[in-house]
Amino acid sequence: MTVGLIHFLVVAAILFALGFYTVVTRKNAVGILMGVELILNAANLNFVAFSRYGAVANVTAGQVFPVFGIMVAAAEAAVGLAIVLAIFQNWGSIDTEKTTALRQ
């Protein structure tokens, strides 16, 4: 059995679904950030899979975009964790339902 494009797409779809489920169901801000990371990794996996198995194979753009995606994910994690720490210092919790005072 050979591994083809459909296998990568199924794994990416599972990663995306798990990330979306995590973002929707978690009340903890760190859990939500982890869900966003899963969604970004699913997109990166799609880029690499289509670069390898797509109609125009061996295109470097399919491998360069995930590098930028990883950089964006690292920056998002750093900024997101800084925001979580600031919220924890002000409210004493990182529960997203307790921080609804930000809307007012």
DOSEMAR-25667 format. One line per field, with one value per residue (C-alpha): residue number from 1; x, y, z. Coordinates in nm, 4 decimals, m for minus. Layout:
N
k = NUM / ... .
c1 = X / ... .
c2 = Y / ... .
c3 = Z / ... .
***
This chain:
104
k = 1 / 2 / 3 / 4 / 5 / 6 / 7 / 8 / 9 / 10 / 11 / 12 / 13 / 14 / 15 / 16 / 17 / 18 / 19 / 20 / 21 / 22 / 23 / 24 / 25 / 26 / 27 / 28 / 29 / 30 / 31 / 32 / 33 / 34 / 35 / 36 / 37 / 38 / 39 / 40 / 41 / 42 / 43 / 44 / 45 / 46 / 47 / 48 / 49 / 50 / 51 / 52 / 53 / 54 / 55 / 56 / 57 / 58 / 59 / 60 / 61 / 62 / 63 / 64 / 65 / 66 / 67 / 68 / 69 / 70 / 71 / 72 / 73 / 74 / 75 / 76 / 77 / 78 / 79 / 80 / 81 / 82 / 83 / 84 / 85 / 86 / 87 / 88 / 89 / 90 / 91 / 92 / 93 / 94 / 95 / 96 / 97 / 98 / 99 / 100 / 101 / 102 / 103 / 104 .
c1 = 0.0000 / 0.1361 / 0.0600 / m0.1135 / m0.2693 / m0.5996 / m0.4244 / m0.2681 / m0.5964 / m0.7768 / m0.5169 / m0.5367 / m0.9176 / m0.8994 / m0.6498 / m0.8719 / m1.1821 / m1.0048 / m0.8729 / m1.2145 / m1.3768 / m1.1134 / m1.1666 / m1.5450 / m1.5648 / m1.2814 / m1.3335 / m0.9653 / m0.7689 / m0.4649 / m0.6865 / m0.8260 / m0.4725 / m0.3874 / m0.6910 / m0.5777 / m0.2349 / m0.3973 / m0.5891 / m0.2704 / m0.0898 / m0.3726 / m0.3324 / 0.0459 / m0.0027 / m0.2327 / 0.0268 / 0.2986 / 0.0714 / m0.0439 / 0.3156 / 0.4151 / 0.1151 / m0.0540 / m0.0794 / 0.2327 / 0.4602 / 0.7890 / 0.6793 / 0.8777 / 0.5880 / 0.4109 / 0.7084 / 0.7817 / 0.4289 / 0.4407 / 0.7637 / 0.5827 / 0.2894 / 0.5174 / 0.6577 / 0.3062 / 0.2116 / 0.5140 / 0.4329 / 0.0668 / 0.1677 / 0.3976 / 0.1414 / m0.1433 / 0.0415 / 0.1315 / m0.2376 / m0.3267 / m0.0745 / m0.2151 / m0.5691 / m0.4566 / m0.2924 / m0.6086 / m0.8807 / m0.6984 / m0.8333 / m0.7933 / m1.1508 / m1.2883 / m1.6379 / m1.5098 / m1.3386 / m1.6549 / m1.5901 / m1.3597 / m1.6668 / m1.7845 .
c2 = 0.0000 / 0.3390 / 0.6621 / 0.9063 / 1.2484 / 1.1263 / 0.9928 / 1.3290 / 1.5071 / 1.2758 / 1.3375 / 1.7138 / 1.7019 / 1.5149 / 1.7698 / 2.0558 / 1.8978 / 1.8381 / 2.1950 / 2.3391 / 2.1246 / 2.2411 / 2.6083 / 2.5799 / 2.3761 / 2.5059 / 2.7800 / 2.7993 / 3.0492 / 2.8205 / 2.5392 / 2.7716 / 2.8645 / 2.4945 / 2.4463 / 2.7314 / 2.5676 / 2.2423 / 2.4292 / 2.5971 / 2.2626 / 2.1133 / 2.3938 / 2.3417 / 1.9695 / 2.0480 / 2.2808 / 2.0165 / 1.7375 / 1.9367 / 2.0369 / 1.6715 / 1.5092 / 1.7965 / 1.8509 / 2.0667 / 1.8594 / 1.9782 / 2.3373 / 2.5045 / 2.7342 / 2.4401 / 2.3981 / 2.7657 / 2.8537 / 2.6092 / 2.7711 / 3.1044 / 2.9287 / 2.7955 / 3.1450 / 3.2885 / 3.0118 / 3.0900 / 3.4611 / 3.3839 / 3.1634 / 3.4295 / 3.7093 / 3.4847 / 3.3710 / 3.7320 / 3.8217 / 3.5207 / 3.6314 / 3.9847 / 3.8513 / 3.6268 / 3.9206 / 4.1327 / 3.8733 / 3.5883 / 3.3352 / 3.2514 / 3.1316 / 3.3071 / 3.3387 / 3.5314 / 3.7907 / 3.9233 / 4.2554 / 4.3374 / 4.4011 / 4.6901 .
c3 = 0.0000 / m0.0960 / 0.0795 / m0.1509 / m0.1477 / m0.0063 / 0.3050 / 0.3770 / 0.3165 / 0.5583 / 0.8283 / 0.7661 / 0.7851 / 1.1151 / 1.2500 / 1.1371 / 1.2915 / 1.6216 / 1.6222 / 1.5439 / 1.8129 / 2.0617 / 1.9779 / 2.0052 / 2.3255 / 2.5439 / 2.7992 / 2.8819 / 2.6723 / 2.6499 / 2.5170 / 2.2526 / 2.1442 / 2.1145 / 1.8890 / 1.6653 / 1.6407 / 1.5265 / 1.2563 / 1.1326 / 1.1253 / 0.9174 / 0.6647 / 0.6553 / 0.5960 / 0.3021 / 0.1500 / 0.1685 / 0.0420 / m0.2595 / m0.3278 / m0.3364 / m0.5036 / m0.6873 / m1.0605 / m1.0554 / m0.8320 / m0.6818 / m0.6497 / m0.3743 / m0.2821 / m0.1225 / 0.1071 / 0.1659 / 0.2801 / 0.5738 / 0.6926 / 0.7030 / 0.8678 / 1.1398 / 1.1935 / 1.2202 / 1.4636 / 1.6810 / 1.6818 / 1.7565 / 2.0476 / 2.1929 / 2.1614 / 2.2745 / 2.5853 / 2.6678 / 2.6464 / 2.8641 / 3.1272 / 3.1247 / 3.1645 / 3.4513 / 3.6284 / 3.6015 / 3.6705 / 3.8433 / 3.5931 / 3.2264 / 3.1876 / 2.8798 / 3.0250 / 3.3272 / 3.1083 / 2.9452 / 3.1198 / 2.8286 / 2.6138 / 2.8305 .
***
